[in-house]
Amino acid sequence: MKETLFVLFLTLGGEPIEWTPHFKLSECLAVKRKIDRLSKSGHLYSCKKETVTLEQNGDKYIIVDFIE
């Protein structure tokens, strides 16, 4: 299914290496703040609005593809 939502990206060396979908900006930012408080790794996390193709796996959603 095609959706426009907020994606929390973990960026390392300027390239995103991991991402998770969130349907609300507030959810995405809350997770980002929690990670920033608990983690001292120096990794960069950011929330961005993206159009993606999602696949539902039980009660979780997985990003299959990013649509330009």
Biopython code that builds the backbone (N, CA, C, O; Angstrom):
import numpy as np
from Bio.PDB.StructureBuilder import StructureBuilder

atoms = [
    (1, "MET", "N", (0.826, -1.166, 0.000)),
    (1, "MET", "CA", (0.000, 0.000, 0.000)),
    (1, "MET", "C", (0.882, 1.244, 0.000)),
    (1, "MET", "O", (1.903, 1.286, 0.687)),
    (2, "LYS", "N", (0.497, 2.236, -0.755)),
    (2, "LYS", "CA", (1.249, 3.481, -0.883)),
    (2, "LYS", "C", (0.762, 4.469, 0.177)),
    (2, "LYS", "O", (-0.440, 4.705, 0.296)),
    (3, "GLU", "N", (1.689, 5.048, 0.951)),
    (3, "GLU", "CA", (1.354, 5.971, 2.039)),
    (3, "GLU", "C", (2.370, 7.103, 2.083)),
    (3, "GLU", "O", (3.539, 6.918, 1.744)),
    (4, "THR", "N", (1.908, 8.283, 2.506)),
    (4, "THR", "CA", (2.808, 9.380, 2.837)),
    (4, "THR", "C", (2.803, 9.475, 4.352)),
    (4, "THR", "O", (1.764, 9.708, 4.969)),
    (5, "LEU", "N", (3.977, 9.294, 4.944)),
    (5, "LEU", "CA", (4.089, 9.283, 6.388)),
    (5, "LEU", "C", (5.442, 9.810, 6.817)),
    (5, "LEU", "O", (6.229, 10.263, 5.985)),
    (6, "PHE", "N", (5.713, 9.756, 8.101)),
    (6, "PHE", "CA", (6.978, 10.241, 8.637)),
    (6, "PHE", "C", (7.879, 9.050, 8.900)),
    (6, "PHE", "O", (7.459, 8.042, 9.468)),
    (7, "VAL", "N", (9.131, 9.187, 8.475)),
    (7, "VAL", "CA", (10.086, 8.092, 8.605)),
    (7, "VAL", "C", (11.231, 8.559, 9.496)),
    (7, "VAL", "O", (11.807, 9.625, 9.274)),
    (8, "LEU", "N", (11.556, 7.755, 10.505)),
    (8, "LEU", "CA", (12.697, 8.019, 11.367)),
    (8, "LEU", "C", (13.903, 7.326, 10.750)),
    (8, "LEU", "O", (13.939, 6.100, 10.647)),
    (9, "PHE", "N", (14.900, 8.125, 10.337)),
    (9, "PHE", "CA", (16.100, 7.604, 9.703)),
    (9, "PHE", "C", (17.261, 7.592, 10.684)),
    (9, "PHE", "O", (17.442, 8.538, 11.450)),
    (10, "LEU", "N", (18.042, 6.528, 10.662)),
    (10, "LEU", "CA", (19.338, 6.469, 11.333)),
    (10, "LEU", "C", (20.371, 6.652, 10.240)),
    (10, "LEU", "O", (20.454, 5.852, 9.309)),
    (11, "THR", "N", (21.165, 7.718, 10.360)),
    (11, "THR", "CA", (22.155, 8.043, 9.332)),
    (11, "THR", "C", (23.552, 7.838, 9.893)),
    (11, "THR", "O", (23.853, 8.273, 11.005)),
    (12, "LEU", "N", (24.399, 7.178, 9.124)),
    (12, "LEU", "CA", (25.779, 6.927, 9.514)),
    (12, "LEU", "C", (26.656, 7.232, 8.312)),
    (12, "LEU", "O", (26.486, 6.621, 7.257)),
    (13, "GLY", "N", (27.580, 8.154, 8.448)),
    (13, "GLY", "CA", (28.452, 8.522, 7.344)),
    (13, "GLY", "C", (27.706, 9.183, 6.196)),
    (13, "GLY", "O", (28.121, 9.072, 5.042)),
    (14, "GLY", "N", (26.600, 9.875, 6.500)),
    (14, "GLY", "CA", (25.839, 10.571, 5.470)),
    (14, "GLY", "C", (24.840, 9.712, 4.720)),
    (14, "GLY", "O", (24.098, 10.225, 3.883)),
    (15, "GLU", "N", (24.803, 8.419, 4.998)),
    (15, "GLU", "CA", (23.884, 7.500, 4.329)),
    (15, "GLU", "C", (22.910, 6.900, 5.329)),
    (15, "GLU", "O", (23.325, 6.466, 6.404)),
    (16, "PRO", "N", (21.606, 6.864, 4.995)),
    (16, "PRO", "CA", (20.660, 6.203, 5.895)),
    (16, "PRO", "C", (20.893, 4.691, 5.894)),
    (16, "PRO", "O", (20.971, 4.064, 4.838)),
    (17, "ILE", "N", (21.003, 4.115, 7.100)),
    (17, "ILE", "CA", (21.256, 2.679, 7.188)),
    (17, "ILE", "C", (20.071, 1.930, 7.790)),
    (17, "ILE", "O", (19.980, 0.707, 7.682)),
    (18, "GLU", "N", (19.155, 2.678, 8.430)),
    (18, "GLU", "CA", (17.990, 2.044, 9.034)),
    (18, "GLU", "C", (16.866, 3.061, 9.074)),
    (18, "GLU", "O", (17.113, 4.259, 9.213)),
    (19, "TRP", "N", (15.618, 2.587, 8.951)),
    (19, "TRP", "CA", (14.473, 3.500, 8.982)),
    (19, "TRP", "C", (13.246, 2.781, 9.504)),
    (19, "TRP", "O", (13.089, 1.573, 9.330)),
    (20, "THR", "N", (12.364, 3.563, 10.161)),
    (20, "THR", "CA", (11.110, 3.030, 10.681)),
    (20, "THR", "C", (9.976, 3.999, 10.368)),
    (20, "THR", "O", (10.154, 5.212, 10.479)),
    (21, "PRO", "N", (8.807, 3.477, 9.975)),
    (21, "PRO", "CA", (7.676, 4.348, 9.640)),
    (21, "PRO", "C", (6.893, 4.770, 10.882)),
    (21, "PRO", "O", (6.775, 4.016, 11.848)),
    (22, "HIS", "N", (6.362, 5.994, 10.832)),
    (22, "HIS", "CA", (5.475, 6.517, 11.875)),
    (22, "HIS", "C", (4.373, 7.295, 11.173)),
    (22, "HIS", "O", (4.648, 8.060, 10.250)),
    (23, "PHE", "N", (3.127, 7.107, 11.600)),
    (23, "PHE", "CA", (2.002, 7.756, 10.941)),
    (23, "PHE", "C", (1.784, 9.187, 11.421)),
    (23, "PHE", "O", (1.100, 9.961, 10.751)),
    (24, "LYS", "N", (2.355, 9.553, 12.571)),
    (24, "LYS", "CA", (2.233, 10.913, 13.096)),
    (24, "LYS", "C", (3.615, 11.489, 13.349)),
    (24, "LYS", "O", (4.521, 10.777, 13.784)),
    (25, "LEU", "N", (3.778, 12.789, 13.075)),
    (25, "LEU", "CA", (5.053, 13.454, 13.329)),
    (25, "LEU", "C", (5.390, 13.399, 14.812)),
    (25, "LEU", "O", (6.551, 13.217, 15.179)),
    (26, "SER", "N", (4.389, 13.554, 15.660)),
    (26, "SER", "CA", (4.635, 13.535, 17.108)),
    (26, "SER", "C", (5.203, 12.194, 17.567)),
    (26, "SER", "O", (6.055, 12.160, 18.455)),
    (27, "GLU", "N", (4.743, 11.086, 16.975)),
    (27, "GLU", "CA", (5.281, 9.759, 17.306)),
    (27, "GLU", "C", (6.751, 9.663, 16.901)),
    (27, "GLU", "O", (7.588, 9.186, 17.666)),
    (28, "CYS", "N", (7.048, 10.123, 15.693)),
    (28, "CYS", "CA", (8.410, 10.061, 15.169)),
    (28, "CYS", "C", (9.364, 10.873, 16.048)),
    (28, "CYS", "O", (10.444, 10.402, 16.403)),
    (29, "LEU", "N", (8.959, 12.087, 16.394)),
    (29, "LEU", "CA", (9.809, 12.953, 17.205)),
    (29, "LEU", "C", (9.963, 12.428, 18.630)),
    (29, "LEU", "O", (11.025, 12.584, 19.233)),
    (30, "ALA", "N", (8.918, 11.808, 19.174)),
    (30, "ALA", "CA", (9.013, 11.236, 20.521)),
    (30, "ALA", "C", (10.035, 10.105, 20.564)),
    (30, "ALA", "O", (10.825, 10.015, 21.503)),
    (31, "VAL", "N", (10.020, 9.240, 19.549)),
    (31, "VAL", "CA", (10.996, 8.146, 19.483)),
    (31, "VAL", "C", (12.404, 8.719, 19.304)),
    (31, "VAL", "O", (13.349, 8.247, 19.936)),
    (32, "LYS", "N", (12.548, 9.724, 18.456)),
    (32, "LYS", "CA", (13.851, 10.363, 18.228)),
    (32, "LYS", "C", (14.399, 10.961, 19.523)),
    (32, "LYS", "O", (15.575, 10.781, 19.839)),
    (33, "ARG", "N", (13.552, 11.674, 20.277)),
    (33, "ARG", "CA", (13.994, 12.274, 21.546)),
    (33, "ARG", "C", (14.425, 11.205, 22.539)),
    (33, "ARG", "O", (15.430, 11.369, 23.232)),
    (34, "LYS", "N", (13.674, 10.114, 22.612)),
    (34, "LYS", "CA", (14.020, 9.038, 23.540)),
    (34, "LYS", "C", (15.372, 8.427, 23.172)),
    (34, "LYS", "O", (16.203, 8.184, 24.047)),
    (35, "ILE", "N", (15.592, 8.178, 21.883)),
    (35, "ILE", "CA", (16.871, 7.613, 21.436)),
    (35, "ILE", "C", (18.003, 8.579, 21.726)),
    (35, "ILE", "O", (19.060, 8.167, 22.203)),
    (36, "ASP", "N", (17.795, 9.870, 21.444)),
    (36, "ASP", "CA", (18.836, 10.875, 21.686)),
    (36, "ASP", "C", (19.210, 10.938, 23.167)),
    (36, "ASP", "O", (20.385, 11.090, 23.502)),
    (37, "ARG", "N", (18.215, 10.822, 24.060)),
    (37, "ARG", "CA", (18.490, 10.874, 25.498)),
    (37, "ARG", "C", (19.249, 9.644, 25.981)),
    (37, "ARG", "O", (20.155, 9.752, 26.807)),
    (38, "LEU", "N", (18.878, 8.481, 25.468)),
    (38, "LEU", "CA", (19.445, 7.231, 25.971)),
    (38, "LEU", "C", (20.740, 6.813, 25.289)),
    (38, "LEU", "O", (21.525, 6.048, 25.850)),
    (39, "SER", "N", (20.961, 7.312, 24.087)),
    (39, "SER", "CA", (22.116, 6.869, 23.304)),
    (39, "SER", "C", (23.209, 7.925, 23.306)),
    (39, "SER", "O", (22.938, 9.115, 23.143)),
    (40, "LYS", "N", (24.413, 7.493, 23.487)),
    (40, "LYS", "CA", (25.579, 8.387, 23.422)),
    (40, "LYS", "C", (26.467, 8.015, 22.240)),
    (40, "LYS", "O", (27.666, 8.293, 22.250)),
    (41, "SER", "N", (25.882, 7.386, 21.223)),
    (41, "SER", "CA", (26.655, 6.845, 20.106)),
    (41, "SER", "C", (27.106, 7.903, 19.111)),
    (41, "SER", "O", (28.075, 7.686, 18.383)),
    (42, "GLY", "N", (26.419, 9.054, 19.064)),
    (42, "GLY", "CA", (26.776, 10.082, 18.099)),
    (42, "GLY", "C", (26.157, 9.860, 16.730)),
    (42, "GLY", "O", (26.469, 10.595, 15.793)),
    (43, "HIS", "N", (25.291, 8.869, 16.591)),
    (43, "HIS", "CA", (24.591, 8.642, 15.335)),
    (43, "HIS", "C", (23.566, 9.745, 15.131)),
    (43, "HIS", "O", (23.080, 10.324, 16.102)),
    (44, "LEU", "N", (23.235, 10.040, 13.894)),
    (44, "LEU", "CA", (22.273, 11.079, 13.571)),
    (44, "LEU", "C", (20.919, 10.456, 13.257)),
    (44, "LEU", "O", (20.805, 9.609, 12.371)),
    (45, "TYR", "N", (19.903, 10.880, 13.984)),
    (45, "TYR", "CA", (18.532, 10.448, 13.743)),
    (45, "TYR", "C", (17.745, 11.642, 13.247)),
    (45, "TYR", "O", (17.935, 12.758, 13.729)),
    (46, "SER", "N", (16.848, 11.412, 12.272)),
    (46, "SER", "CA", (16.022, 12.500, 11.756)),
    (46, "SER", "C", (14.681, 11.959, 11.287)),
    (46, "SER", "O", (14.578, 10.820, 10.832)),
    (47, "CYS", "N", (13.643, 12.805, 11.408)),
    (47, "CYS", "CA", (12.303, 12.471, 10.945)),
    (47, "CYS", "C", (12.045, 13.245, 9.655)),
    (47, "CYS", "O", (12.234, 14.461, 9.608)),
    (48, "LYS", "N", (11.618, 12.547, 8.619)),
    (48, "LYS", "CA", (11.320, 13.178, 7.340)),
    (48, "LYS", "C", (10.011, 12.643, 6.790)),
    (48, "LYS", "O", (9.685, 11.469, 6.969)),
    (49, "LYS", "N", (9.260, 13.510, 6.118)),
    (49, "LYS", "CA", (8.018, 13.101, 5.475)),
    (49, "LYS", "C", (8.367, 12.460, 4.141)),
    (49, "LYS", "O", (9.036, 13.074, 3.310)),
    (50, "GLU", "N", (7.917, 11.231, 3.934)),
    (50, "GLU", "CA", (8.257, 10.465, 2.736)),
    (50, "GLU", "C", (7.014, 9.740, 2.211)),
    (50, "GLU", "O", (6.100, 9.417, 2.970)),
    (51, "THR", "N", (7.000, 9.492, 0.909)),
    (51, "THR", "CA", (5.993, 8.635, 0.301)),
    (51, "THR", "C", (6.644, 7.279, 0.083)),
    (51, "THR", "O", (7.685, 7.172, -0.566)),
    (52, "VAL", "N", (6.017, 6.242, 0.634)),
    (52, "VAL", "CA", (6.614, 4.902, 0.622)),
    (52, "VAL", "C", (5.570, 3.854, 0.271)),
    (52, "VAL", "O", (4.365, 4.104, 0.315)),
    (53, "THR", "N", (6.063, 2.685, -0.074)),
    (53, "THR", "CA", (5.220, 1.505, -0.215)),
    (53, "THR", "C", (5.393, 0.690, 1.057)),
    (53, "THR", "O", (6.513, 0.347, 1.436)),
    (54, "LEU", "N", (4.274, 0.380, 1.719)),
    (54, "LEU", "CA", (4.303, -0.360, 2.978)),
    (54, "LEU", "C", (3.761, -1.761, 2.804)),
    (54, "LEU", "O", (2.938, -2.033, 1.930)),
    (55, "GLU", "N", (4.247, -2.642, 3.660)),
    (55, "GLU", "CA", (3.727, -4.000, 3.746)),
    (55, "GLU", "C", (3.404, -4.250, 5.215)),
    (55, "GLU", "O", (4.218, -3.953, 6.090)),
    (56, "GLN", "N", (2.234, -4.789, 5.488)),
    (56, "GLN", "CA", (1.838, -5.048, 6.868)),
    (56, "GLN", "C", (2.231, -6.461, 7.251)),
    (56, "GLN", "O", (1.947, -7.421, 6.535)),
    (57, "ASN", "N", (2.896, -6.570, 8.404)),
    (57, "ASN", "CA", (3.331, -7.859, 8.931)),
    (57, "ASN", "C", (2.769, -7.965, 10.346)),
    (57, "ASN", "O", (3.411, -7.528, 11.301)),
    (58, "GLY", "N", (1.587, -8.538, 10.487)),
    (58, "GLY", "CA", (0.910, -8.569, 11.790)),
    (58, "GLY", "C", (0.433, -7.177, 12.133)),
    (58, "GLY", "O", (-0.348, -6.583, 11.390)),
    (59, "ASP", "N", (0.902, -6.645, 13.267)),
    (59, "ASP", "CA", (0.531, -5.286, 13.649)),
    (59, "ASP", "C", (1.627, -4.273, 13.327)),
    (59, "ASP", "O", (1.511, -3.102, 13.688)),
    (60, "LYS", "N", (2.694, -4.712, 12.649)),
    (60, "LYS", "CA", (3.796, -3.831, 12.276)),
    (60, "LYS", "C", (3.765, -3.543, 10.780)),
    (60, "LYS", "O", (3.259, -4.338, 9.988)),
    (61, "TYR", "N", (4.318, -2.389, 10.413)),
    (61, "TYR", "CA", (4.444, -2.005, 9.009)),
    (61, "TYR", "C", (5.910, -1.965, 8.628)),
    (61, "TYR", "O", (6.750, -1.500, 9.398)),
    (62, "ILE", "N", (6.214, -2.458, 7.428)),
    (62, "ILE", "CA", (7.578, -2.503, 6.919)),
    (62, "ILE", "C", (7.635, -1.692, 5.641)),
    (62, "ILE", "O", (6.787, -1.850, 4.762)),
    (63, "ILE", "N", (8.639, -0.816, 5.530)),
    (63, "ILE", "CA", (8.825, -0.038, 4.307)),
    (63, "ILE", "C", (9.473, -0.931, 3.263)),
    (63, "ILE", "O", (10.564, -1.463, 3.470)),
    (64, "VAL", "N", (8.787, -1.088, 2.139)),
    (64, "VAL", "CA", (9.276, -1.930, 1.052)),
    (64, "VAL", "C", (10.049, -1.092, 0.035)),
    (64, "VAL", "O", (11.069, -1.538, -0.492)),
    (65, "ASP", "N", (9.565, 0.125, -0.243)),
    (65, "ASP", "CA", (10.175, 0.962, -1.275)),
    (65, "ASP", "C", (9.886, 2.423, -0.994)),
    (65, "ASP", "O", (8.824, 2.759, -0.470)),
    (66, "PHE", "N", (10.828, 3.298, -1.340)),
    (66, "PHE", "CA", (10.630, 4.740, -1.265)),
    (66, "PHE", "C", (10.231, 5.230, -2.646)),
    (66, "PHE", "O", (10.856, 4.866, -3.642)),
    (67, "ILE", "N", (9.182, 6.064, -2.708)),
    (67, "ILE", "CA", (8.666, 6.580, -3.986)),
    (67, "ILE", "C", (9.088, 8.038, -4.106)),
    (67, "ILE", "O", (8.874, 8.835, -3.192)),
    (68, "GLU", "N", (9.684, 8.376, -5.232)),
    (68, "GLU", "CA", (10.123, 9.756, -5.476)),
    (68, "GLU", "C", (8.973, 10.643, -5.785)),
    (68, "GLU", "O", (9.160, 11.838, -6.016)),
]
sb = StructureBuilder()
sb.init_structure("model")
sb.init_model(0)
sb.init_chain("A")
sb.init_seg("    ")
for serial, (resi, resn, name, xyz) in enumerate(atoms, 1):
    if name == "N":
        sb.init_residue(resn, " ", resi, " ")
    sb.init_atom(name, np.array(xyz, "f"), 0.0, 1.0, " ", f" {name:<3s}", serial, name[0])
structure = sb.get_structure()
